[in-house]
Amino acid sequence: MSYKPNDHFARKAKDENFVARSVYKLEEIDVRFRIISSDDFVLDLGASPGSWMQYSSRKVGPRGKVLGIDLKHINVNYPNTICVKGDMNELKMEELITKYNIAKPFDVVLSDMAPNTTGSKFVDQCRSLDLCVIALETAHKFLKPNGNFVCKQFEGEDTKGFCDDLKKCFKEVSILRPKSTQSSSKELFLIAKGYQK
Ligand SMILES: C[S@@+](CC[C@H](N)C(=O)[O-])C[C@H]1O[C@@H](n2cnc3c(N)ncnc32)[C@H](O)[C@@H]1O
């Protein structure tokens, strides 16, 4: 569980039955940029413990679907969610799509994937960027035209280059550091709307 005592967002998450305080990052992104709609198919990378899946599941409703993937167990179970334990470096997405009978490309690809931090800012930024690259490659294969992409990154020298890559294939690209991000964190979120195949 990602709760921290005495933290406003952690207490709010507990009161509202979300499994992690991270939900308020996605909520802020979605309220500001309108990423997820009713009936959408959402792919959530780095989904454990599952608060983004809880939020997305409600948002897409009974005709939508949320597929979450993580190295760790994901703690959600709703009729419109599918949880898969796996490493995005190795996983064969095509096999999952066949196995779970996902009949159309995703409307939204989310990635809150984060590496275990090492204490070296440089190493952590490089590993975070690697995860962003995997998320974007996954979006290139499985995101529908005009679809939306959200990706967490530990800010570093390569952030601008990654944003430039996003600008080549999305109509709008924005950067947000959500209010619920802890002050010690280097994370920011890249929000890309309108995928151009
Ligand atoms: C900040 S947590 C995600 C929190 C989640 N969005 C939520 O709302 O509950 C980051 C997650 O990324 C996952 N992760 C890191 N590398 C991964 C990889 N290669 N494949 C799949 N998941 C990965 C971690 O296991 C961790 O659970």
The ligand as an SDF file (V2000), in Angstrom:
LIG
                    3D

 27 29  0  0  0  0  0  0  0  0999 V2000
    4.2140    4.2220   -8.6440 C   0  0  0  0  0  0  0  0  0  0  0  0
    3.8550    2.5400   -8.8450 S   0  0  0  0  0  0  0  0  0  0  0  0
    2.3360    2.5970   -9.7210 C   0  0  0  0  0  0  0  0  0  0  0  0
    1.1430    3.0020   -8.8860 C   0  0  0  0  0  0  0  0  0  0  0  0
   -0.1680    2.7840   -9.6180 C   0  0  0  0  0  0  0  0  0  0  0  0
   -0.3320    3.7140  -10.7190 N   0  0  0  0  0  0  0  0  0  0  0  0
   -1.3750    2.9360   -8.7120 C   0  0  0  0  0  0  0  0  0  0  0  0
   -2.1060    3.8880   -8.9010 O   0  0  0  0  0  0  0  0  0  0  0  0
   -1.5970    2.1060   -7.8290 O   0  0  0  0  0  0  0  0  0  0  0  0
    4.9980    2.0780  -10.0990 C   0  0  0  0  0  0  0  0  0  0  0  0
    4.9000    0.6320  -10.5200 C   0  0  0  0  0  0  0  0  0  0  0  0
    5.6990    0.4170  -11.7020 O   0  0  0  0  0  0  0  0  0  0  0  0
    5.9810   -0.9720  -11.7190 C   0  0  0  0  0  0  0  0  0  0  0  0
    7.0130   -1.2990  -12.7030 N   0  0  0  0  0  0  0  0  0  0  0  0
    8.3000   -0.8760  -12.7320 C   0  0  0  0  0  0  0  0  0  0  0  0
    8.9680   -1.4480  -13.7540 N   0  0  0  0  0  0  0  0  0  0  0  0
    8.0730   -2.2450  -14.4050 C   0  0  0  0  0  0  0  0  0  0  0  0
    8.1640   -3.1050  -15.5330 C   0  0  0  0  0  0  0  0  0  0  0  0
    9.3270   -3.2810  -16.2010 N   0  0  0  0  0  0  0  0  0  0  0  0
    7.0650   -3.7780  -15.9350 N   0  0  0  0  0  0  0  0  0  0  0  0
    5.8910   -3.6400  -15.2520 C   0  0  0  0  0  0  0  0  0  0  0  0
    5.7410   -2.8380  -14.1660 N   0  0  0  0  0  0  0  0  0  0  0  0
    6.8160   -2.1480  -13.7440 C   0  0  0  0  0  0  0  0  0  0  0  0
    6.4030   -1.2330  -10.2660 C   0  0  0  0  0  0  0  0  0  0  0  0
    6.3410   -2.6020   -9.9590 O   0  0  0  0  0  0  0  0  0  0  0  0
    5.4200   -0.3650   -9.4800 C   0  0  0  0  0  0  0  0  0  0  0  0
    4.3570   -1.1160   -8.9810 O   0  0  0  0  0  0  0  0  0  0  0  0
  1  2  1  0
  2  3  1  0
  2 10  1  0
  3  4  1  0
  4  5  1  0
  5  6  1  0
  5  7  1  0
  7  8  2  0
  7  9  1  0
 10 11  1  0
 11 12  1  0
 11 26  1  0
 12 13  1  0
 13 14  1  0
 13 24  1  0
 14 15  1  0
 14 23  1  0
 15 16  2  0
 16 17  1  0
 17 18  1  0
 17 23  2  0
 18 19  1  0
 18 20  2  0
 20 21  1  0
 21 22  2  0
 22 23  1  0
 24 25  1  0
 24 26  1  0
 26 27  1  0
M  CHG  2   2   1   9  -1
M  END
$$$$
